[in-house]
Amino acid sequence: MNILKQPTVSVCMPCYNAEQFLAQALESVLSQTYPNIEIIVTDDGSTDRSAEILARYEARGVRVIPQSNKGQCAAANRAFKACSGDLIKFFDADDVLAPDHVARQVQSLAGGTDAIAIGEWSRFYGDDPNEAVFPPLPIWRDAAPVDWLTQDWNNARPMMQCGLWLIPRRVLKASGLWDERLSLINDFEFFTRVLCHASKILFTAGARLYYRSGLSNNLSGSKSRRAVESAFLSLMLGTQHLLDAEDSPRTRRVCANMLKDFDYTYYPDHSDLRAKVRARGAEIGGSDLAPDGPPGFHKLRKIVGWRAARRAQRLAERLKLNRAARRGSRTRAQQVNGAT
């Protein structure tokens, strides 16, 4: 293929206080074997050393756009509006791409402007992406968008991580950008909407994304009221996107299961939001999803029901956190006394 005719790939990266992992993420993009890539990073009001690190990468062609803190969605939208690529990849500032990830996905799209390429993904929890393993998943296949989403949502644990996808600009212009009202699980609403505007999902074998997990300050771990309201709205909007694409028994079931999982996850808190998802789930036909939880939870729920078991689980989690905090306090006191 003539390099001059290869489409430009724009990697759009929101960044907020990512100093610990930012360089590794950027190096993984700069090391791509595909030659025609531009990198746009929106520094979303970082207060750590992210701006200093980004300044070093500007000399290597990374475009940096500073803004006051407006959230991940606004940062992603700002990066997109500044990019010029024919194909777009949104990418988190703490993840890692395999060197041939982009090249494989461009080849998979083969010049098309209606389909979206997806890659392989796996989690890693330390500093070494090579800890990740990549067991095949049922969704690693070519599929029509509704077929793919219905399968991915089957157990109410979808994986919509943004770095997985390579999206033609034409599809994004039709679907619209990130909803800036959202924070927690913003990717669920966004990618459901985007995928429903594509003609097909093309699985790209070997295009690997290393998804860093277990971060204590990760947005996905937020449990504030504002974050839970975002998760609620994202689920309500995202499930409606799928139903707008196909209103059928299979889509109604998986949408009801996604909503039911919200009820399971946040019980006994946020009763007003849980009541709304239960009502919506009943309206579209009801859920057959069992609650998720550790082995002790499942043993107890068979005896006392899932609600009582969930309350016991939450109590046990709080007690564990309190014990850990007390141990930490004792350790710090001992260190201070030893120093004196």
Summary of the structure (lengths in Angstrom):
residues: 340
radius of gyration: 21.5
end to end distance: 69.6
largest distance: 70.5
contacts: 1078
relative contact order: 0.10
helix: 50%
strand: 15%
